Amino acid sequence: MKKIGYTTGVFDMFHIGHLNVLRRAKLECDYLIVGVTTDELSISGKNKVPVIPFMERMEIVESIKFVDEVVPQVNYDKHDAHKNIKFDIMFVGDDWKNTEKWNLIEKDFIKLGVDIYYFPYTSHTSSTLLRSVLIKIDES
């Protein structure tokens, strides 16, 4: 039986942390689907306008050899995503592990036979860090 994996992200300013998550996710499933957060969702959810436009971020993620399919992430509802995609495993950064939100999601998904895998957050490289460096360069 083919294992379908799912993960999401803004994937703004694609970096090694993004690549590591996708590489590790692909090792755990046969078919990896990646939800790329729309500009509108990023603005409403994180109050951040992505540096790289949505369609370009979709194209970048789609070109990664570990990714089998790319879909737009238009909301943060993981149950809605599961209804549409029917994944067996969801991959999440470990910065969410043991949070109230993800503890509830885990309980719900266990009933559906969906595993949640937490991957280490790449603390030395992030889009937030890259954004702050770009702002400093721009200000100098």
Buried (B, 14 or more C-beta within 10 A) or exposed (E): EEEBBBBBBBBBBBBEBBBBBBBBBBEBBEBBBBBBBBBEBBEEBEEBEBBBEBEBBBEBBEEBEBBBEBBEBEBBEBEEBBEEBEBBBBBBBEEBBEEEEBEEBBEEBEEEEBBBBBBEBBEEBBBEBBBEEEEEEEEE
